[in-house]
Amino acid sequence: MLSSLCFDLPLPALALLLAVLATAGLVSGLSGFGFSAVGAAILAVLPPREGVPLLMALSTANQLLSLRQLRDEMPPPAQWWPAGPGPYVAGGLFGLPCGLWVLGSIAPATLIVLFGALLFAYAVFSWFRPAHWRVADGSCRVRALVGAAGGLIGGFTAFPGAAVVVWQNLAGAPKAVARATTQPYILCMQMAGLALLAWSRPDAFGPEFRGLFALCLPVVLPCTLAGVAIYRRMSDHNFRQVTLMLLGVTGIGLLGKGLIV
């Protein structure tokens, strides 16, 4: 029964799958983003048709648990506008279909490689930039444009949070502010992406998906809780360093993904 639900994966491949997703849960619980960036390694053992919906669903569950654990630090939806994540989410919901159109209409490999290279270069640059160098957080229109960029990028890379994370880092936002903006944004983008995928490809959520989801969820969620516990003990400086490292890893992951596509 288990093998039928796991696409007859051999034991080493199944162990790799669970180890990657456990690491993704830990990383996302720690940073508030990066689940798909780390979890994309499962595409080495699962075809994208099965792996991508699994990543999206597990990332959504991961974000819901993190948000519940950090609910005291998260603004209620009534306060999402104008200073909270509302403008980013509004822009992202506009940009996401555009990104999906790019994915379906244009060969995305070049775009993915270019964005991965830029993200890695940004992480390296920011690691060495002076601590006092900042940009203004911007108006609602600027935040909406950043969110739209994230939605566009997420549509063809499955990493929607990268643009918002970069912007928060450029603005020098404290870890609580950055997380209170980034996590609700990613959750909304993942839920919108799942809805669009369910509408366009309902067969992606068949018995095989449900079996893998049921198998992986009990592995991801405890690791998410462990990541949140580590996050609570981090300083703003250490959180920024971890964020830059994960942006660099995301860039490398996109480069690899683009070269494989």
N, C-alpha and C positions, 0 to 999 in steps of 0.2 A: 504493500500500500504506500509506504513512504517513498519507495523508488519511483512509483508511478506519478506521485505528486511532485517529484523533484527532477523530472525529465531524465530519469535513469542516470543521474549524476553519480560518478564513482565517488567513493568515500573521500579521497584527497580533494576533489573538486568541491564537494559539499562542505568539507572542513574549511577550505579557502573562502567559500561564499560566506559562511557564518563568521569567520574571523574578520573579513573585510567589513561586513555590516556591523559587527560589534565595535570595530575601530571607528567607523563612521558615526555610530551613535554616541560614542565617547567624545569625539571631536566636536560634533554639533552641540552636544550638551554643554561642552566647555566654552565654545565660542559663539553659539547661536546661529552658525551657518556652516557650510562645508560638508553636509551629509552626502549630497550627490557628487561633490568633488572627490571625496574619498571613496564613496560607494561605487563610483563608476568602474572600479577595478573588477567588479563582479561580471562585467561584460566579457571578461576573459573566459568565463565558464558558462555564461548564459547568453543566448542570442539577444540582440537589442529588443526584439519584439516582446520578449518576456521580461528582460532585465529592466527596461526603462519604466514600464508601469509599476513594477515592484519597487524600484527606487523612489518613485513619486509617492506611492502609498505609504511606504515606511518613513519617508521624510516628513510627510504630513503628520503621521502618528508621533514621530519624534518631536516635531515642533509643538504639537498640542500638549504633550507631556511637559516639555520645557516651559511653555507659557504658564501652565498650571502651577508648576513648582515656583516660578518667579512672578506669580500674579501680583504680588505686592509692589513689584517694580514696574509693572506694565500699565500704561494708561488705559482706562476703560474706553470702549468705542466712542462714547460721547465726547471724549477729549482727543480724538484722533485728528481733528481739524481745528485750527490750521497748523499748530506747532508739532503735532504728533506724526504718526506714519500715514495719515489720510492722504495728503498730496502725493506721496510716493505710490501708494496703492492705486489711486485714481489713474496716475500716469501709467503704472504697470499694466493695468487692465486694458488700457488702450494699446500698449506696445506689444503685449503677449500675442494677440492674433497676427500682428505684423511679423513677429518672429517665426510663428508657425507657418505663415505664408512663405517666408524666406526658406524655411526648412523644406517645404513641399515643392517650391518652384525653382530654387537656385541651389546648385551644388554647394553645401555648407562648409565643405572641408577647408577651403581657403579662409573663409571668415573665422572659423573656429581656431585655426592655427594663428591667424593674425591677432585675434583677441587674446589667445593664450600667451602669445609672446609679449603683448602690451601689458597684460596683467602681471606676468613674471618680472618684466622690466620695472613696472611701478613698485612692486614689492621690494625689489633691490634698491631702487632710488629712495623709497621712503625709509628704508632701514638706516640710511646714512644721512638723510636730510636733517637740517637743524631742527631742534625740538620746538622752537618758537615759530617756525614757518607754518602758517595756517591760511585757509580761505574762509570767507564768510559763509555761514550756513545757507544763506540765500532766501529768497521769497518763496511763496507757495508755488509760483510758476516754475522757478528753478528746481524745486523739489519734485514737482510733477514731471519735469523733463528728465531728471535723474531716474525716477521710477519708470518712465517710459523706456529709457535706455535699458534698464534692467529687464523689463518685460520683453523687449525686442531681443536682447542677448539671450535671455532664458528660453525664448521660443526655439532657438536653434542650437543651444548648448546644454539646456536643462540646468543651468546654474544662474537663476534669476537674481540672487542676492549680491552678486559681485559688484555691480555698479553702485548700489546703495552702501555697501561696506566700504568701498573706495572713497565715496563722498564723505561718509562719516569720519573716516580716517583723516582725510584732507582737512576737515573742519576741526579736528582735534577733539571730537566729542568724548566725554567720559564714558567708561564702559557701560554704565547703567543706561545712559541716554542712547548710545549706539545700539545696544541690544534691544531696548524698548522700541526702537524704530525698525531695526533690521528683521527681528523675528516675526512680528505681525505681518510685515511686508512679504517675507518668504512664505509664510503660511497661506496668505491670500493668493499668492501666485501659484503655489502648489495645488491648492483646492480648485482654482480656476483651470489650471492645466489638466487636472484629473477629470473635471467636468467636461472639458472639450474633448479629451481623449475618450471618455466613456460615450460621448455623443457620436464621435467619428469612428471609433473602433471598439464597439461593445464586446467583441470577441476577445479583446485583450484581458478581460477580467473573468475568464472562464475558470473551470475547476483547477487547472494547473496553477494559475495565479493565486487562487484562494488557498491552495495547499502550501505553496511557498510562503505566502504572507503569514499563514498560521504558524509555520515552522520558524520563521525569522523574527517575528514580532517579540516573542519572549526573550530573544537574545538582544535585540536592539534596545528595548526599554530600560532594562537594568543598567546598561552601559550609558544611556542618556542620563539617568539619575546620578551615576558616578561623575559624569562630566559636569553636571550642574553643581554638584558638591565641590568640585575643584574650582569652578568659576567663582563661587562665593568667597573663596579664600585668596583670590588674585587681586593685586593692585591694578590701578589704571595703566601703569607703565607695562606691567607684565602682560596684561590683556592686549595692549597694542602690539607688543612683540609677537604674541601668539597669532593675532590677526594677520600680521604681515607675513608670518611664516605660512599660514594657511592660504593666503592669497597667492603666494609663490607656488605652493603645492597645486592649487587650482590651475594656475597658469601652465604648469608642467603637465597636469592631467589633460587640459584642453589641447595642448600641443600633441600629446600622444593620441588623443581621441581623433583630432583632425587628420593626423597622418594615417590612422587606421581606416577612417571613413572612406 
